[in-house]
Structures are given as C-alpha cells and as structure tokens.
Amino acid sequence: MLDVALRGRIVIEDVQGYVKQTLAQPAAAATSAAPAGGSGIPPIPAVDFSQFGEIETVPLARIRKLSAAHLHRAWVNIPHVTQTDDADITDLEAFRKSASDESGTKLTLLPFVMKAVEKAMQAYPDFNSSLSPDGASLIRKKYLHIGFAADTPNGLVVPVIKDADKKGVLQISQEMSELAKKARDGKLGPADMSGATFTISSLGGIGGRYFTPIINAPEVAILGVCKSQMEPVWDGKQFVPRLMLPLSLTWDHRVIDGAAAARFNAYLGQILSDFRRVLL
Ligand code: CAO
C-alpha cells in the first residue's frame, strides 16, 4: 500500500514501490502452489507483450468493464450446464413472413422466440426464479420480464421487456426495436435494463450453430439462439427439408436439473414448431 500515513502526501518513490509490488504479485503467485487472490484462483501472470512485438493499449469502454465484472462473477459462482436442441420453425417462418406483410412491420424471429420462452417459463416456473443469497430457498417471481442481449459499439447490454406474458408478439417486437435503438445510441437508462427474470441471447442475425451463454445472474437460465438453416429431416418415410433453429439453453445446476432443462427445451421446441400452442 502507498506509504502516505506518515508524510501525508504521495511521493514518486511511493508510486514506484507500489507498481513494483503489484507487478511482482502475479509472477510470484504463478510459481507458487499457494492460492492467491480472494477467490483462491491463481491469477493469470502479467506478460510484457512488447517483448514479442509492437502493441497498442486500448482502454475498455465503461460498459465493457461493467459487463466483464458481471460475467466473471456469474461464471465463477454458478455451476453452468448447457444443453443444445433444435426447433423446427418451418411453419413459424411462413407465419412470421405473412404476419410481417399483413402488419406492415418488420418482424424478426426474436419476438416470437421471446413469446415462446415466456410460455415455457410459465409451464416451468423454476426458470422464473432466483436463489436466495444464503442458498436456502428459491424465490419464485410472479412477474415475467425477459431481457435480450444487444450488441452495441461500446459492448453488450441487456434491455428488458417488462411483463412479456401480458404482451403480444407485435408489441414485444415494437418495444424490442425501440430498446435496441436506445441501446445502440447509448441512451438506455437503468430502468430499461433492470428486473429481468430470464435472458435471451440471439446471434441468429450473425451465424454459428450453438454456444454456451453465461447466465445473467441472479437469473437461473439463459437461452442462446443461433442462425436457422434448412436441413434434411427424416419424417418416418423420407428426408424432407425443414428449417431448423439451434437452441442453447444454459441453466444453474443448483436450481435446475438436467431432466427439467431437457423438458423446458422440448416444450419450447414444440411451441416454436406449432406456434398455435401459445394460445393454449
Ligand atoms: N436465424 C436466421 N436469421 C435470423 C435469426 C435466426 N435465428 N435471427 C435474426 N435473423 C435475421 C433477421 O430476420 C434479419 O434478417 P434481414 O436482415 O434479412 O431482415 C437479420 O437476421 C438481422 O436481424 P437483427 O439482428 O437486426 O434483429 P433481431 O431481432 O434478430 O435481433 C438484436 C435484435 C438487438 C438482439 C440484435 O441486433 C443483436 O444485437 N444481436 C446480438 C446479441 C449478442 O451479442 N449476443 C451475444 C451475447 S454473449 O456475448
């Protein structure tokens, strides 16, 4: 620590000493078997990359720093498990296109997925819960707010659609567009980003098959959605072309068991393959 108590001011030797001491810590920890750092996890040793070639140091944007800490906390504290599945969205895709034409609004798949997730959460309420801080009980929420990850030039943010169970696909889509625009413009307020009980992270507009999304703590599950693609699917007699949507569901194993997660995913897939089930 800086030696300021006696002299009441910081001198150059104090700063040099502090930097030396801080730089020495990771190297010492890396060569020692003793745990280092508050979590007991040995830190990654500091490396002077400039010894290997030219480098540039770019400060992280505020959002990136905040989300880095949040994601790290969640990753270290929660036993994550990810299960992947595919949903047949051939009929939903036809419905999405006709609903877009009829409404004169550009409807992407995501609001339909959010509506289906909301139904699945009602059927499996543990997915709409949080663990109490002492881990002794489950707090089931009677409200259903769903966040969606939005990519912005400054980093990842998660705006929240409040009361998704009380809204139709068109309203969800409209609110999503407004929130996504606010996110890109850096105008989201804390109220826009708080209170989520579940999060959807869609990389569908970009690509990829599956991924392992990190739970947005203190939520207990997150759904990753990737790009749909046409695949040959066996219908019992022949292969038929079907549009398949890859789903990656990550859950907190302290709260949700694998069987419950598989049921949630299967139920979600049923709704997405026959969207009329939303009415039931
Ligand atoms: N399969 C195939 N196509 C898809 C799709 C899917 N699952 N999801 C979206 N698309 C298509 C859309 O229909 C749209 O097509 P057109 O340009 O032909 O109309 C295109 O991809 C772009 O969609 P979009 O991304 O603008 O809209 P969206 O409603 O799907 O998503 C938003 C909105 C804000 C979630 C998205 O823009 C975004 O930021 N995604 C990134 C989220 C992210 O970073 N997640 C990772 C978090 S973990 O680091």
Residues whose N, C-alpha, C, O or C-beta is under 5 A from the ligand:
A	BS01	CAO	T108 L109 L110 A149 A150 D151 A180 S201 S202 G204 G205 C226 K227 S228
